[in-house]
Amino acid sequence: MKAVITVTGKDSVGIIAKLASECAKYDANIVDISQSVLSEYFAMIMLADIDKLSIPFSEFVDILSNTGSEKGLAVHVMHEDIFNSMHHV
């Protein structure tokens, strides 16, 4: 299973490193990443494999959201099943 992680906010040093470290800490493997900086604004989408996640998914969602909040970022984590359901015709 995978999770889609989106991050938006004002750009600063260490955003990718901090979120990647949190993913690694709980055994979520980042399999794809795209990021962009537009003027001073940061936007990123990550796809993470969560098959070996060492904590419950809901806890992982809260941790990443709180990590983002500490840096003034909006971090949203969506399970692949929900993402696919929302975008299925």
C-alpha positions as CSV (number, residue, x, y, z in Angstrom):
1,M,0.0,0.0,0.0
2,K,1.0,3.6,-0.6
3,A,0.3,7.0,0.8
4,V,0.1,10.3,-1.0
5,I,1.8,13.1,1.0
6,T,1.4,16.7,0.0
7,V,3.3,19.6,1.6
8,T,2.7,23.3,1.0
9,G,3.9,26.5,2.6
10,K,6.6,29.1,2.8
11,D,10.0,27.7,1.6
12,S,12.7,27.2,4.2
13,V,15.8,25.1,4.6
14,G,15.3,21.4,5.6
15,I,11.7,20.8,4.6
16,I,12.4,17.7,2.6
17,A,15.1,16.4,5.0
18,K,12.7,16.7,8.0
19,L,9.8,15.0,6.4
20,A,12.0,12.3,4.8
21,S,13.5,11.6,8.3
22,E,10.1,11.2,9.8
23,C,9.1,8.8,7.1
24,A,12.3,6.8,7.5
25,K,11.8,6.7,11.3
26,Y,8.5,4.8,10.9
27,D,9.6,2.6,7.9
28,A,7.7,4.5,5.2
29,N,9.8,4.3,2.1
30,I,9.6,7.3,-0.3
31,V,9.2,5.9,-3.8
32,D,8.6,9.1,-5.7
33,I,8.9,12.8,-5.0
34,S,8.2,16.0,-6.8
35,Q,8.9,19.4,-5.4
36,S,8.8,23.0,-6.6
37,V,9.5,26.4,-5.3
38,L,7.5,29.3,-6.7
39,S,8.9,32.5,-5.5
40,E,9.0,31.9,-1.8
41,Y,6.4,29.2,-1.7
42,F,7.1,25.5,-1.5
43,A,5.0,22.6,-2.9
44,M,5.8,18.9,-2.7
45,I,4.1,15.6,-3.5
46,M,5.5,12.4,-2.2
47,L,4.4,8.8,-2.8
48,A,5.5,6.6,0.1
49,D,5.3,2.8,0.4
50,I,3.6,2.1,3.8
51,D,3.6,-1.7,3.7
52,K,6.2,-1.9,6.5
53,L,4.9,1.1,8.5
54,S,5.9,0.5,12.2
55,I,3.0,2.5,13.7
56,P,-0.7,2.7,12.9
57,F,-1.5,4.7,9.7
58,S,-3.6,7.2,11.7
59,E,-0.7,7.9,14.0
60,F,1.7,8.4,11.0
61,V,-0.8,10.9,9.6
62,D,-0.8,12.9,12.8
63,I,3.0,12.8,13.2
64,L,3.6,14.2,9.7
65,S,0.8,16.8,10.1
66,N,2.3,18.0,13.4
67,T,5.8,18.0,12.0
68,G,4.6,20.2,9.2
69,S,2.8,22.5,11.6
70,E,6.0,23.0,13.6
71,K,7.6,24.4,10.4
72,G,4.5,26.4,9.3
73,L,3.6,23.9,6.6
74,A,0.4,22.2,5.6
75,V,1.0,18.5,5.4
76,H,-1.7,16.1,4.2
77,V,-1.4,12.3,4.1
78,M,-3.9,10.3,2.2
79,H,-4.0,6.5,1.9
80,E,-3.8,5.3,-1.7
81,D,-7.2,3.6,-1.5
82,I,-9.0,6.9,-0.6
83,F,-7.0,8.8,-3.2
84,N,-7.9,6.3,-5.9
85,S,-11.6,6.3,-4.9
86,M,-11.7,10.0,-5.0
87,H,-10.3,10.1,-8.6
88,H,-12.0,7.0,-10.0
89,V,-14.6,7.7,-12.7
